[in-house]
Amino acid sequence: MRYSAFKVIWNGLGGNRGWKPVWRNPQPRSRYDVIIIGGGGHGLATAYYLAKKYGVTNVAVLERGYLGGGNVGRNTTVVRANYMLDGNSQFYSHSLKLWETLAQELNYNVMLSQRGCLMLAHSDGQMDAMARRGNMIHMQGDDAELWEAATVRRHLPYLDFDNARFPIRGGLMQWRAGTARHDAVAWGFARGADRLGVDLIQNCAVTGFHIRNGRVLGVETTRGTIAADKVGMTVAGRSSEVGQMAGLRLPIESHVLQAFVTEGLKPLIDTVVSFGMGHFYISQSDKGGLVYGGDLDGYNSYAQRGNLPMVEHVAEAGMALMPMLGKARMLRSWGGIMDMTMDGSPIIDKTPIEGLYFNGGWCYGGFKAVPGSGDVFAHLIATGRSHEVAEKYRIDRFQTGDLIDEEGTGATPNLH
């Protein structure tokens, strides 16, 4: 079924009895050309682009729980391309371009809202750094505006400009950045992949790999053995755990990252705002809740929950930036399992095992990367070559020292 305004009206008049299931629930077959482990945003996007761009439709996506039940449904929905370093700049620019046509591509409203993202600066040194970053963004072909304090005050008068510790000197605005609906992104890619013939297998956990003579032959699952010529891993916070099943030791740690939302409020914040003197960022959802987050909880864990000291830490950062937050009730918080590389940038590469490919280590940048990640990972699996915008994401950079330390936000605790 193709979605349209006419279909919405027609089914509304008919008691909504005409809608069909969005995707099938097939039984796993004994063999596929490609298996994608992980039914989150990255895995579903990879399967979609494999089928759409390369004609590889004999594909299975294996998800241990339900589709979209991991980090893609547990993030703060920010989409942006304001990265500076070589490698990240090209990739996130590519991903943002895909975001801008994604709803039409999938015939599914992913609710992309390009409301802008403002990175604040609180010192002369930070303003110099923002100017440099903005110039690099322009050189990549993306948009960025350097704002003085007066411009920030005109657009966001509710910030604490005269905070003695963190006075606001200005900021860097990217208008094409914004937010998208996380669940809709997962559902849209799932629907699109299913329509192209991909099997989406839920409640199917991978328990081991079949590897012979250095080549992957398939996987063991809770629903039986499934053979494949190629296997792609996109399991986010479970990267190290699943990698160990194949004998891989990855430069990744799993950490807890919390997110928060307040009660619904009248329209208040019309952009995404990030604090320059602490890891804090905030936006307002379409339901009116203020959605915000901050640092990792600071300990390794596979639990999707956090601790109260980090709740207090994030709330303190929010209050320092905009004291009015103290009047809003925090409605709920939740946690995601973050796959943190040592340099804060992802890995999209072949593994030493022939036919086994890895996509992970997204740290704080996983959601905004979903379409770009799926596109370049599909290219790697289909052609055996890295996509031109993902050539820097090789795993051997941790041996050569060619790191992409964008913001000092890798797994090392003292960098947060």
C-alpha positions as CSV (number, residue, x, y, z in Angstrom):
1,M,0.0,0.0,0.0
2,R,1.3,3.4,-1.0
3,Y,0.5,6.1,1.6
4,S,-1.2,9.4,0.6
5,A,-3.6,12.0,1.9
6,F,-6.3,10.3,-0.1
7,K,-5.7,6.9,1.7
8,V,-5.7,8.6,5.1
9,I,-9.1,10.2,4.4
10,W,-10.6,7.1,2.7
11,N,-9.6,4.8,5.6
12,G,-10.7,7.3,8.1
13,L,-14.2,7.3,6.6
14,G,-14.2,3.5,6.6
15,G,-13.3,3.0,10.2
16,N,-9.6,2.4,9.4
17,R,-10.3,-1.2,8.3
18,G,-8.5,-0.9,5.0
19,W,-4.9,-0.7,6.3
20,K,-2.6,-3.6,5.7
21,P,0.3,-4.8,7.8
22,V,3.3,-2.6,7.3
23,W,5.7,-5.5,6.9
24,R,5.6,-9.3,6.9
25,N,6.6,-11.6,9.7
26,P,8.2,-14.5,7.7
27,Q,9.9,-17.6,9.0
28,P,13.7,-17.7,8.5
29,R,14.9,-19.6,5.4
30,S,17.9,-21.9,5.6
31,R,20.1,-19.7,3.4
32,Y,20.4,-16.0,2.3
33,D,22.9,-14.1,0.2
34,V,23.3,-11.6,3.0
35,I,22.5,-11.6,6.7
36,I,22.3,-8.4,8.6
37,I,22.5,-8.9,12.4
38,G,20.6,-6.1,14.2
39,G,17.2,-4.7,13.4
40,G,17.8,-1.1,14.4
41,G,18.1,1.9,12.2
42,H,21.5,1.0,10.8
43,G,20.6,-2.6,10.0
44,L,17.3,-1.8,8.5
45,A,18.7,1.0,6.4
46,T,21.5,-1.3,5.2
47,A,19.0,-3.9,4.1
48,Y,16.9,-1.3,2.3
49,Y,19.8,0.2,0.3
50,L,21.2,-3.3,-0.5
51,A,17.9,-4.1,-2.2
52,K,17.1,-0.7,-3.6
53,K,20.5,0.3,-5.0
54,Y,22.3,-3.0,-5.6
55,G,19.4,-5.4,-6.3
56,V,20.5,-7.7,-3.4
57,T,17.0,-8.8,-2.2
58,N,17.8,-12.3,-0.8
59,V,18.6,-10.6,2.6
60,A,17.6,-11.4,6.2
61,V,17.6,-8.9,9.0
62,L,17.9,-10.8,12.3
63,E,16.7,-9.0,15.4
64,R,16.9,-10.5,18.9
65,G,13.8,-8.6,20.1
66,Y,11.5,-6.4,18.0
67,L,12.4,-4.1,15.2
68,G,13.5,-0.7,16.5
69,G,13.7,-1.8,20.1
70,G,17.3,-0.7,20.7
71,N,19.0,2.7,20.4
72,V,17.1,3.9,17.4
73,G,14.1,4.2,19.7
74,R,16.0,5.5,22.7
75,N,17.8,8.6,21.4
76,T,17.2,12.4,21.4
77,T,16.4,12.5,17.7
78,V,18.9,15.2,16.6
79,V,20.0,15.3,13.0
80,R,23.0,17.5,11.9
81,A,26.1,17.8,9.8
82,N,28.2,20.3,11.7
83,Y,31.4,18.1,12.0
84,M,34.8,19.5,11.2
85,L,37.4,16.7,10.8
86,D,38.2,15.0,7.6
87,G,36.2,11.8,7.4
88,N,33.4,12.9,9.7
89,S,32.7,16.0,7.7
90,Q,32.2,14.1,4.4
91,F,30.1,11.3,5.9
92,Y,27.7,13.4,7.9
93,S,27.2,15.8,5.0
94,H,26.3,12.8,2.9
95,S,23.9,11.5,5.6
96,L,22.1,14.9,5.9
97,K,21.5,15.0,2.2
98,L,19.8,11.6,2.4
99,W,17.7,12.8,5.4
100,E,16.3,15.7,3.3
101,T,14.7,13.4,0.8
102,L,14.1,10.4,3.0
103,A,10.3,10.8,3.5
104,Q,9.8,10.9,-0.3
105,E,12.3,8.0,-0.8
106,L,10.4,5.7,1.7
107,N,6.9,7.1,1.1
108,Y,6.8,7.4,4.9
109,N,6.8,10.5,7.0
110,V,9.9,10.4,9.2
111,M,8.9,13.9,10.5
112,L,12.2,15.6,9.7
113,S,12.0,19.1,11.1
114,Q,15.0,21.2,10.0
115,R,14.6,23.7,12.8
116,G,18.3,24.4,13.2
117,C,21.0,23.4,15.7
118,L,22.9,26.1,17.7
119,M,26.2,25.2,19.3
120,L,26.9,27.8,22.0
121,A,30.3,29.4,22.8
122,H,31.2,30.8,26.2
123,S,34.7,32.2,25.7
124,D,36.8,34.0,23.1
125,G,38.7,30.7,22.5
126,Q,35.4,28.9,21.9
127,M,34.3,31.6,19.4
128,D,37.6,31.1,17.5
129,A,37.0,27.4,17.5
130,M,33.4,27.9,16.2
131,A,34.7,30.2,13.4
132,R,37.2,27.5,12.3
133,R,34.5,24.8,12.5
134,G,32.1,26.9,10.5
135,N,34.7,27.5,7.8
136,M,35.4,23.8,7.5
137,I,31.6,23.1,7.2
138,H,31.4,25.7,4.4
139,M,34.3,24.1,2.6
140,Q,32.4,20.8,2.7
141,G,29.4,22.5,1.1
142,D,27.1,22.6,4.1
143,D,25.6,25.6,5.9
144,A,26.8,27.3,9.0
145,E,26.4,30.8,10.5
146,L,28.6,32.3,13.2
147,W,26.4,34.3,15.6
148,E,27.5,37.0,18.0
149,A,25.9,37.2,21.4
150,A,23.4,39.8,20.3
151,T,22.1,37.5,17.5
152,V,21.8,34.6,20.0
153,R,19.9,36.8,22.4
154,R,17.5,37.9,19.6
155,H,16.6,34.3,18.7
156,L,16.9,32.6,22.2
157,P,16.2,35.3,24.8
158,Y,15.5,32.7,27.5
159,L,19.1,31.6,27.9
160,D,21.2,32.8,30.8
161,F,23.5,35.2,29.0
162,D,25.0,36.8,32.1
163,N,26.0,33.6,34.0
164,A,29.2,34.6,35.8
165,R,30.8,31.2,35.1
166,F,29.4,30.6,31.6
167,P,28.6,33.8,29.8
168,I,27.3,33.3,26.3
169,R,29.7,34.9,23.7
170,G,27.9,33.6,20.6
171,G,27.5,30.3,18.7
172,L,27.4,28.4,15.5
173,M,24.1,27.8,13.8
174,Q,23.3,25.2,11.2
175,W,19.8,25.8,9.9
176,R,19.5,22.5,7.9
177,A,20.0,20.5,11.1
178,G,17.0,19.6,13.3
179,T,15.2,16.6,14.6
180,A,13.3,13.5,13.2
181,R,10.9,11.0,14.6
182,H,13.1,8.0,15.7
183,D,10.4,5.3,15.6
184,A,9.2,6.5,12.2
185,V,12.7,6.2,10.8
186,A,12.9,2.5,11.9
187,W,9.4,1.8,10.6
188,G,10.0,3.5,7.3
189,F,13.2,1.6,6.5
190,A,11.6,-1.7,7.7
191,R,8.5,-1.1,5.5
192,G,10.8,-0.1,2.5
193,A,13.0,-3.2,2.9
194,D,10.1,-5.5,3.3
195,R,8.5,-4.2,0.1
196,L,11.7,-5.0,-1.8
197,G,11.7,-8.6,-0.6
198,V,13.9,-8.5,2.5
199,D,13.0,-10.9,5.3
200,L,12.7,-9.1,8.7
201,I,13.1,-11.9,11.3
202,Q,12.2,-10.7,14.8
203,N,12.8,-12.6,18.1
204,C,15.8,-14.3,16.5
205,A,19.0,-13.9,18.5
206,V,22.4,-14.8,17.0
207,T,24.3,-17.2,19.3
208,G,27.3,-18.0,17.2
209,F,29.0,-17.9,13.8
210,H,29.9,-20.7,11.3
211,I,33.5,-19.9,10.2
212,R,35.7,-22.2,8.2
213,N,39.2,-21.5,6.8
214,G,38.9,-17.8,7.7
215,R,35.5,-17.3,5.9
216,V,32.1,-16.9,7.4
217,L,29.5,-19.4,6.2
218,G,26.5,-18.4,8.3
219,V,25.2,-18.0,11.9
220,E,23.6,-20.0,14.7
221,T,20.4,-18.5,16.1
222,T,17.7,-19.2,18.6
223,R,15.6,-20.2,15.6
224,G,18.1,-22.5,13.9
225,T,21.2,-22.4,11.7
226,I,21.1,-19.9,8.8
227,A,23.7,-20.0,6.0
228,A,24.9,-16.9,4.1
229,D,27.7,-15.8,1.8
230,K,28.0,-12.5,3.6
231,V,27.2,-11.3,7.2
232,G,27.0,-7.7,8.4
233,M,27.0,-6.8,12.1
234,T,25.1,-3.7,13.1
235,V,24.4,-4.4,16.8
236,A,25.3,-1.0,18.5
237,G,26.0,-1.5,22.2
238,R,26.3,-5.3,21.7
239,S,29.2,-5.0,19.2
240,S,31.9,-6.4,21.5
241,E,29.6,-9.2,22.7
242,V,28.6,-10.4,19.2
243,G,32.2,-9.7,17.9
244,Q,33.6,-12.1,20.5
245,M,31.3,-14.9,19.1
246,A,33.4,-14.6,15.8
247,G,36.7,-14.3,17.7
248,L,37.0,-10.6,17.1
249,R,38.4,-8.2,19.7
250,L,37.0,-4.7,18.8
251,P,38.3,-1.3,20.1
252,I,34.9,-0.6,21.6
253,E,33.4,-0.3,25.0
254,S,29.7,-0.3,26.0
255,H,28.5,2.5,28.2
256,V,25.1,3.7,29.4
257,L,23.8,7.0,28.1
258,Q,20.6,8.5,29.5
259,A,18.0,10.8,27.9
260,F,15.2,12.8,29.5
261,V,11.9,14.4,28.7
262,T,9.7,16.9,30.6
263,E,6.0,17.2,30.7
264,G,4.3,18.7,27.6
265,L,4.7,22.5,27.4
266,K,3.5,25.2,25.0
267,P,5.9,25.9,22.1
268,L,9.1,27.3,23.7
269,I,12.3,26.1,22.0
270,D,12.2,26.2,18.2
271,T,15.8,25.0,17.6
272,V,18.2,22.4,19.0
273,V,20.5,24.0,21.5
274,S,23.8,22.6,22.8
275,F,25.7,23.9,25.8
276,G,29.3,24.8,25.2
277,M,30.6,24.3,28.7
278,G,29.1,21.0,29.5
279,H,27.7,18.1,27.5
280,F,24.1,19.1,27.4
281,Y,21.7,19.5,24.5
282,I,18.0,20.2,24.3
283,S,15.1,20.5,21.9
284,Q,11.3,20.4,22.1
285,S,9.3,17.5,20.6
286,D,6.1,17.8,18.6
287,K,4.2,16.7,21.7
288,G,5.6,19.6,23.7
289,G,8.1,17.8,25.9
290,L,11.6,19.2,26.3
291,V,14.0,16.4,25.2
292,Y,17.5,16.6,26.5
293,G,20.6,14.6,27.3
294,G,24.2,14.8,28.4
295,D,27.2,12.7,29.3
296,L,27.6,9.0,29.6
297,D,27.0,7.5,33.1
298,G,30.6,6.7,33.4
299,Y,30.6,2.9,33.8
300,N,30.5,-0.1,31.5
301,S,27.1,-1.8,31.3
302,Y,24.6,-3.6,29.1
303,A,21.7,-2.4,31.1
304,Q,19.3,0.1,29.5
305,R,19.0,2.2,32.6
306,G,21.1,4.9,34.3
307,N,22.0,6.3,37.7
308,L,20.7,9.2,39.7
309,P,24.0,11.1,40.0
310,M,24.0,11.6,36.2
311,V,20.4,12.7,36.3
312,E,21.5,15.4,38.7
313,H,24.5,16.3,36.6
314,V,22.5,16.8,33.4
315,A,19.8,18.8,35.3
316,E,22.5,21.1,36.7
317,A,23.9,21.7,33.2
318,G,20.4,22.5,31.9
319,M,19.7,24.9,34.8
320,A,23.1,26.7,34.2
321,L,22.1,27.2,30.6
322,M,18.4,28.1,31.0
323,P,17.2,28.5,34.6
324,M,13.5,28.3,33.5
325,L,13.9,24.5,33.2
326,G,13.5,24.4,37.0
327,K,9.8,25.1,36.6
328,A,9.2,22.0,34.4
329,R,8.6,18.5,35.7
330,M,10.9,15.8,34.5
331,L,8.5,13.2,33.1
332,R,10.8,10.3,32.5
333,S,14.3,9.1,31.7
334,W,15.7,6.1,29.9
335,G,19.0,4.6,28.9
336,G,20.7,3.3,25.8
337,I,23.7,1.1,25.4
338,M,26.4,3.1,23.6
339,D,29.1,1.4,21.5
340,M,32.1,3.8,22.2
341,T,35.2,3.6,20.1
342,M,38.5,5.0,21.5
343,D,38.4,8.1,19.3
344,G,34.7,8.9,19.3
345,S,34.2,8.1,15.6
346,P,32.6,5.0,14.0
347,I,34.0,1.9,12.2
348,I,32.5,0.7,8.9
349,D,34.9,-1.9,7.5
350,K,35.6,-5.5,6.5
351,T,36.8,-7.7,9.4
352,P,39.8,-10.1,9.1
353,I,37.2,-12.9,8.5
354,E,36.3,-13.0,4.8
355,G,32.6,-12.2,4.2
356,L,32.1,-10.7,7.7
357,Y,31.6,-6.9,7.8
358,F,31.2,-4.6,10.8
359,N,29.4,-1.3,11.3
360,G,29.5,0.2,14.9
361,G,31.2,2.4,17.4
362,W,28.8,5.3,16.7
363,C,29.3,6.8,20.2
364,Y,26.9,9.8,20.4
365,G,26.3,10.1,16.6
366,G,24.3,7.0,15.7
367,F,20.8,8.4,15.0
368,K,21.9,11.3,12.7
369,A,24.0,8.7,10.8
370,V,21.2,6.2,10.0
371,P,20.6,6.8,6.3
372,G,24.3,7.5,5.5
373,S,25.4,4.5,7.5
374,G,23.0,2.2,5.7
375,D,24.0,3.6,2.3
376,V,27.7,3.2,2.8
377,F,27.5,-0.1,4.6
378,A,25.4,-1.5,1.8
379,H,28.0,-0.3,-0.7
380,L,30.8,-2.1,1.3
381,I,28.9,-5.3,1.5
382,A,27.7,-5.3,-2.2
383,T,31.0,-4.2,-3.8
384,G,33.7,-5.1,-1.2
385,R,35.0,-1.5,-1.3
386,S,34.6,1.3,1.1
387,H,32.3,4.2,0.0
388,E,34.2,7.4,-0.8
389,V,32.6,9.2,2.2
390,A,33.5,6.4,4.6
391,E,37.1,5.6,3.7
392,K,38.4,7.1,7.0
393,Y,36.2,4.7,9.0
394,R,38.6,1.7,8.6
395,I,39.3,-0.3,11.7
396,D,43.1,-0.3,11.2
397,R,43.3,3.4,12.1
398,F,43.6,2.2,15.7
399,Q,46.9,0.5,14.7
400,T,48.2,3.3,12.4
401,G,47.2,6.1,14.7
402,D,45.2,7.9,12.0
403,L,42.4,8.6,14.5
404,I,39.4,10.9,14.0
405,D,39.2,12.5,17.5
406,E,36.4,15.0,16.7
407,E,35.4,16.1,20.2
408,G,37.4,14.0,22.6
409,T,34.3,11.9,23.2
410,G,35.6,8.4,22.9
411,A,35.3,5.7,25.5
412,T,38.0,7.1,27.8
413,P,36.1,8.3,30.9
414,N,38.3,11.4,31.6
415,L,37.4,12.8,28.1
416,H,33.7,13.4,29.1
